[in-house]
Amino acid sequence: MFLIDDLERLMEIIKHAAKEGAMLVFTLADPSMAESAKKACKMWDIQSTDILSPITETIASHLGVSPSGLPRGAPGRASHLNEEYFRRIEAIEFTIKQDDGALPQNLHKADIILAGVSRTGKTPLSTYLAHNGYGVANIPIVLGVALPKTLFEVDPEKVFGLTINPVVLHTIRRTRAKNLGFSDGVRSNYSEMDYVREELEYASKLFAQHPVWPVIDVTGRAIEETAAVILRLYHDRKKKCSIPRISKRYEKCKTCKFFSSIMLK
């Protein structure tokens, strides 16, 4: 049993349930989160039961009031079923479908594309951005595995590279392997330090070949912090402010008058 108060945590649990072939029983007071959970379970073919919504909706219908206790349309009550609500639901649905490199033919439809090696936080970051109304696709960079051609055919200003300190990544992957029940004897290269360094180097070379992609170091960064950097760059690019890459140099952008190095480590 888990207590959930944010969407990215909810999606992580649902994704884990899909991998384990588990059934999901949930009760969520937030209607948008409940709807997101239903859509995610449908996308990942997870058997699920929403305990709270049927009861809440029946009581609300019988009493003629919203679940908050205020009559629908009452002053000060914002409707959940507005344009922004549906835009968020559509973004979440799209993002779930595009998780972990799925459906690369749809990359051109994404608002934002995240590329990075495993365990750089692509899925929770994608989910967080989707909850804010952005359709996000994430592409795993795996040593020896060809990336989808469509990644190099879309608008490069949509693409953001994610990197991380190798020591931190090594620790995360070893913990992940342990949680999955892998013993030291059967542990794959995935969690070995040499492989981690080699894969990060491979990703670094890829990013260098595409200098328009900003490269963001997520080491020690909260999802919200990384998302804020991505959205700032995304919207400034929409305003035709050209920022080729985040680096340790503070270079002031004359068009939008802010420092392109917001600095990540």
Secondary structure as UniProt FT lines:
FT   HELIX           7..20
FT   STRAND          24..26
FT   HELIX           31..43
FT   TURN            44..45
FT   STRAND          48..50
FT   HELIX           52..63
FT   TURN            67..68
FT   TURN            72..73
FT   TURN            75..76
FT   HELIX           83..97
FT   HELIX           99..101
FT   HELIX           104..109
FT   STRAND          112..116
FT   TURN            118..119
FT   HELIX           122..131
FT   TURN            132..133
FT   STRAND          136..140
FT   TURN            143..144
FT   HELIX           149..152
FT   HELIX           156..158
FT   STRAND          159..163
FT   HELIX           166..179
FT   TURN            180..181
FT   TURN            184..186
FT   HELIX           189..191
FT   HELIX           193..208
FT   TURN            211..212
FT   STRAND          215..217
FT   TURN            219..220
FT   HELIX           223..238
FT   TURN            239..240
FT   TURN            254..256
//
